[in-house]
Structures are given as C-alpha cells and as structure tokens.
C-alpha cells in the first residue's frame, strides 16, 4: 500500500511539474555527476541569481520525486500522507493558476539505481547540462551491476539536452569528457585545471585567521581564468580544492549564456557550500572543525584527508571517519585505502561503524601507532568521548555516510551548538529523531 501511494504521488507531481514547464517555459540547468552535484548546483544558482529570477533544487532534491517538488517549489512531506495530499493540491494550483514563475531552474539530477535518470529525462529536457565528476568507485555503486552502468545512466542527462543546448564538462575527468560524443550538435564548454580548459582555476591557497586558535584555517582563495581574464575568488568558511570545480562550472554556464564576467565573480563574494560539505565550524576550546558529514564516497574521503594533511596547525590533526555505505564489493578495499591515507594525514584517527574498522586496519597496516586509533560503533558515543579530548589548536575532520549521522559528532564538539540548525546538515525534526541508521 505504501509503495502504491508513493507511485501515485510521483505520477501526479510529475504531471503537475510538466504542466508548469509547458506553461512558463523556464530555461533549465540540470546538474549530475557522482561527486560535487549539490555544491555545483548552489554555485550555478548564486551566479544566475545575479541576473535573473531563479529557483534551485533545495537540499538534494534529485530523485524522481525530488525533481518535480523542486519545479513546483514544494517541500518534502517525509512519511506524512496528509502533507503529501496537501502537496498534490498545492501542485495542482501552481500548475494551473500560477502567474509568476522563475526564468531559470537549476536542478540536481541523481541516480540511486538503474533507470532513475532516464525516468526523469523522459519528460525533462534541459537547456544546459553540467557534469561534475564520475568517480572510479562512486557512492550507490552497490545498486548498479558495474561502474560503467552507472556512468551510462548519468549520460542519459546529456542525451536529453535540447538541440543547441550547452554542455558543461569537467575537463579533469576523462569519463566526463567522453560524454561530449553523446551530445552531437550541442555547444560545449570545458572547465578544469588543464591549460586546454576554457574556464580554468589556478593559484589555489588556504588562508588562515591568526586570531582564532593560533592560526585556524579560515577559507580558500584561487583565480578563475577565462576569456583572457584572471579573476580572484575568495571563499570563507570552507576548505578543499573541490570548491573550485563548482565555481568553474558556474562561470562556464554564465559564459555560455553571454553573461558579464565581473558580475559572475561578484556572486561568490559571500558564497559558501551547503552544510556538511567541508564547512569550517568553531569547536570547543579554540579548536577548528571541518564538517564534511553530508555523505562519503571513496574519492571524497581521499580528498578530505588530503586537505587535512596539507593544513598548518600548532595543534593536532584528528580524523573522525565513519562508514562509507553502498560500495558493495569495493567496500573493504576502499575502507582500507582510506586508512592508509589517514595514517599519513592525521595524528589521531577515530572510526565510527563496523565497516570503518577496516579504516583502522588500513591505518595500523601503514604503521600508525595503535594508541592513536579509536573505534566506536555509533556517532553519539564517539562525540561524547571525543569532546573532553580536544585541545587548543586541534583541527578535527568529521566525515562519513549520511546514515552514520556523523553530524551528531560535530554537534557534540562545536562551540555554539545553539547554531546547529543553521550550520549542520540534517537538522529537520524528522532527521533528529533518528540515530545511526547503518546496519
């Protein structure tokens, strides 16, 4: 009965969303990939909002039910059937009676299982398609027969691109570049770090706040090079080289639409990635927390640990790493590989979850002292026991899959827990009722 009700809701919301698109004919940017979709979507939204009335997918509304909700401007009703019925009536009103509507939509399109994107592109044809990155071992791979099958699913979005549309590709990813062949006759702009990219990043650096925690990291700077110009970008409150590709993608979309470069750059004066994406949060006892708790894949875990290893600090570097879920047959090897990297990136390693014990094994195999490795089964206990260990100047990276609820650890360690609703991921009432959900 529950599955039947869901299928009816999806069908009705999709019908209403299609009516809205037919009536108002907004231009659509669709973003996909296995890493960096949400931050890229937010960056593109910030850029377009400098010029137009724009709507974006909220949070990660990227499924066959999330995309229609984003188009209709409705919220997630979770498991409440009465709220879903209200959404259906509201959607009908919007589809039939709305007068004002955004000129642009920026939609995130994801694939948790085979067929997910093709069901969406059956009725959605974007004006702009953006591919961020296709990791070698992506999250959700457990539900696909192979990595190639997942890449093929992502390519369905490229094939749906309107004739004359704009394809924006990450030139640092070979699999992404291959997607160009699947969109003949479309315009294409490449972004990345290579000299051949039309929109290129350079001069990446971390800047520090000397007044906080003995020189705590405060953000990143880099330059965007395009059309013969070199524009400085400064992003406060977040770290990681992977902040550059979303900004570059936004520049590429703007350039493809003929927008002013200087105004595009202005969009990033106050830009910050969404909660749980390498966000910097002030910790207790003048420590610095790197909150990367939104989700975890092998490539994102590696990049987060690399960033931690490169930071300067007078204190210790602590990595708190949870299970990476939905990796299927790749799980053991990828957790051990994360442990190998952690051994060279941090002074103290804390693992959370049964699978993450393989991270600890990988670290021990790389000769990390066993006394510097702690293991817990659940995030709540890990946070409670880590809090008294903090010392001034420590930098703490917290990362794991969504169902590990690693944000509970950040909450236990943050200096201003009263700001959790603004700073942390998954603070809705429906989420806060749940503890660690991993088996």
N, C-alpha and C positions, 0 to 999 in steps of 0.2 A: 504493500500500500504506500509506504514511504517513497519507494523508487518511482511508483506510478505518479504520485503527486509531484515529485521533482521533475519528471519528464513533461508533465502538463505545464508546470511553471516555466520551464525552459522554452517550450514551444510558444507559449503566449508572449513571454517577454521578448523573444526573438522576433515574433511577428510585429509587436509594437515598435521595437527598435528599427526594423526595416521600414515601417511607415514613417517614422521620424526622419530617417535618412532620405527617403523619397520626397518628403515634403520640403525639407530645409536644405538638402544638398550641401552639407558641410564638406570641407576638404578633410581628408583623414590621413594621419600619420600612424602607421602600425609598426610596433617595435617588437622584435623577437630575438632569440638567442638563448644560450644556456647560462650565461653569466652577464650580469650588469643591465638587465632589461629595465628594472624599475628605476634605477638612477638615471639611465639614459632617457626614459620616458619623462621623468621630472625635469631633467635639463632641457629637453626639447620644449616642454611646456613653458618653462621660465623664459626661454628665448622668444617663443611665439607670442607670449603674453605681453611682450614689449610693443607689439604691433597690432594684435588682433584680440577679439573676444574668443577665448579658448577654453575648452574643458579637457581634463585628463582623466584617465582611469584612477580612481582612488586606491591607495594601498597597492595591492597586487591583484586587482580585478582583471584576470587574464584568461578566464575559462569560458566555456560556452554559456555559462550563466553570468559570469562577471562582466563580459564584454557588453551584452545588452543592458545590464544595470548601469554601466558607465555611460553608454549612449543616452539612456533615459535620465541619467542624473539621480538614480535611486540608490539607497543604501542596502547593505546586506541584512537580511532578516534572520540570518542564522537558522535555528531549528524551530522558529515560531511560525506555525501555519497561518495565524491571524495576520501577522505582519506581512507574510508573503501575499496573502489575499489583498491587503491594502496596497502593496506594491503593484499588483496586477491592475487594480482600479486606477491608481495614480499613473501607471504607464499608459493606460488607455486614454486618459485625459491629456497627457503630454503628447501622445501620438496624434490625437485628433484636434486638439484645441490650442496647443502652444503657439505663441506668435513669435517671441524672440528665441533665438537659438544660437549657440556658438558658431562662429565662422569656421573654426578648426576644432577637430577632435584629435587628441593624442592618446592612442590606445595601446596597451600592452597585451600581447597575444602569446599565451604559453601552451605547452604540451606536456601533460602529465602521463598521457598514454597514447598509443597509436590512434590516429583519426581525429584527435582533438582540434588541431588547426584546420584540417580540411572541412570539418563541420562548420567552422566559423567562416572560412573563405567561400563556402558555398553561397553565402549571401552578403559577404563584406568584401569590397574591392577597394584597397587603399590607393590614395594619390601618391603617398610616399611610404616606402618600406625600408626599415632600418634593421640591419642585422648586427648585433653587438659582438658576440663571440660564441664559438662552438667548442666547448672543452672536450678533451680526449676522453675523460670519464665524467660525464655530466650527471647532475642530480636527476632523479627519476629514471635513470637507465635501467633500473630493476624491472620496469614495466614495458621495456622495448626488447625485441629479440636481439638487437645489436645497436652499436653506436651509429652505424650507417642508417639504420631505420629511423632513429631519432633525427638525424641530420636531414633525411628525406622529408620527414614531417615538417621540420622548420622551413624547408624550401617551398612548401605549399603556399606560404605567405608571399614569397617572391613571385610565384607563378600567377597569383591573383592580382598583382599590381596592374593598375589601369594602363592602357596604351598611352605612351608619352609620359608616364609617371616617372618619379625619381627613386632610384635605388641607392641607398647609402650603406656602404660596406666597410667593415673593419679590415684594413689592409694588412694588419699584423697577424691575421688568422687565415691560413691557406684554405681551409674548408669554406670559410665565409667568402673568400674571393672567387671560389668555384661557382658560387651562386649567380654570378654575373651571366653565365651562359644560360641560365634558366629564365632570363628576362630579356630576350632579344627585342631591340627596338625601343627599350627604355633608356632614359638618361641615367648615368651612374657617376657617383662621386665617392672617392675612396678617402678614408681618414686613417691616421695611424702615426707611427713614429718614423717610418721609412721616408727616404728622400722623394720617392715617387708619389707619395700621398698628396692629394690636392689640399687637404687640411691636415697639418702636421703639428705635433707637440714637441717641445724642446725645453731645456733648462729647468727640469723638474727639481724642486728642493723642498725640504721641510723647514718651516720656521718655528722658532721657539719663543715662549713667553718667559722672560728671565725673572719675572716677579712671582711666578707660580711654581711651587715645588722645586725650586732650584733649577729652573730652566725646562719646564714641561713643554712637550710639543704642542703647538697651537694651530697648525694648519699646513697647507702646501701652496707653493707658487709654481707656475710654469708659464710658457709662452705658447700662443697659438699662431701658427704661421700659415697664411692663406692669401691668395691673390696679391702676392708681393708685399704683404703687410705682416708685422710681428706684433701681436697684442698681448700684454701681460694679464695673467689671470691669478687672482689670489683668493683662495677658499679657506675660510676659518672654520675651526671646529670639527675638522675631519682629516684623515690621513689616507695614504695609499696612492700608488701610481695609477691604480684603476679608477681614480677620479677623472683622469684625463680623457679616456675614450668617450664617456658620456658627453663631456663638454665639446669634444671634437665632433661628435655625431650631431649635436645641436647646431654647431657652426655650419656643418655640411648641409643640413636641412635649410638653414637660413640662406646660405649662398645659393643653393639650388632654387630657392624661391625669389632670389634677387633682392634680399633684404640688406640693409646697411650694416657693415661690419662693426662699426663703432657702437651702434645701438645693440647689436648682438652681444658684444663684450660687456656692456652695461648690465645685461641681465644676470651676470654672475657675480655682481658686487656683493650680494647677500645670499648667494646660493649655498645650500647645504644638502647633502644627500639625505634620504629618508632615514628615520630612526633604525638603528640596528645595522647600519652599513658603515663601518669604520668611523663611527662618530666618537669624538672626544668628550668625555664627561669627567667632571671634577670628582675625585674619590676622597674618601675619608683620610685624615692625617696627611693632607697635602700630597696625595697620590694622583696619578692620571690613569683613567680607564679608557681603553679602546673598545667600544661597544660594537661588535660585529656579529650580533646574535640573531639577525634576521633568518639566516639559513646557512648551510655549509655544503660545499662541494669540494672535491679534491683540489681543483685549481684555485678556488677562492681561499681555501685553508692554506695552501702553499704561499700565496701572495700575502696573506695577512701575517704569516710567520716571517716571511722575508722582510716585510715592513718593520715588524717588531725588532728583528735582528739589526736593522740599519739605524735605529734610533739612538740618540745620545741621551744618557741619563746618569745622574750621580747615584741613583738607587739601583734596585734590582729589576730585571725584566721577568715578569711572571706570565706564563701562557696557561689559560684555563680553557681546555678544549673538550667539547662534547662529541657524541656520536655523529658521524655523517651517515644519514639514513638513505635508503632506496638505491644503494650501489650494487646490490645483487652479488654476483660472483667476484666483483672487484673489491669488495668491502675490506677483507683482511689486508690485502696488499696495500691499499690506499691508506688505511689507518696506520700501518707500519711505516709507510713512507712519510706520513705526517710526523710521526715520532722521530724519525731520522733527522728531519729538518728542524724540529723543535729542539733537539739536543744541541744544535749549534746556534739557536736563536734566542734562548731564554736561560735564566738562572734557576727558575723553579717551574716545574711542569705539574699541572693539576688536570687529571682527566675525569670526565663525567660520563657514566654509562658503560654498558657491557662491551660494546664494540670499541669504545675508546680505550679499553685496556690494551688493545693492540697498539695504540699510540704509545702507551707507556712501555710496551715491549720493544717497539722500534727505538725509543729513546735509550733504553738500557742497552740494547744491542749496539748502539752508537757511543757507548761508554759514558752516558750521563750517570752521575752518581745516584744510586738508588735512594739515598736520603733526601734528594731534591725532587723526588717524584711522589705525588699524592694521587690517590684514586678514590672516586666516590661513585655511588650508583645513581644518585639523584642530585639535581641542581640546588634544591633548597638546603640540603645538608652541606654541600660544598660551599655555598655562600656564607652560611653561619660559621663554618670553621676557618674560612679564609680571612674573614673580616678582622679578627684580632691579630693576624699575622702581618698586616700591612704596615709598612714603614715609610717615612717621608721620602719622596723622590722615586718611589716604585712606579713602574709602568705595567699595567695589567691588561693583557689582551684576553677578551672573552668571546668565544666563538663556538657554534655548534648548530645542528639542525633545528628547525623550528620546534619540532615535537619534544626536544630536550629541555625547552623552556629555560634557556641559558640567561635570558633577561632577568630571571629571579636572582641570579648571582650578581648582576650589575646593580640591581636594586639594593641588595644587601651591602654593597661596597660603596655606593655613591654618597657624596657628601650632602646632597639635597634630595632625599627620597620624596619630598613633597612635590618635586618637579617631574616625577616619573611619567605622568600622563602625557607630558609634552615631549619628553626626551626618549622614552623607551618604546620599543615595539611591543605589540600585543597587549595593550593596556585596556582593551574593551572588557566590559563586565563578563562577557561570555568566555574570554580567554583567562581572566584572572581566577575563574572558578576551577581551572584545570591545573593539575600538577604535570610532572614529566609524563609524556604520553608514549614514549618509546617502549617497545616490548623488551 
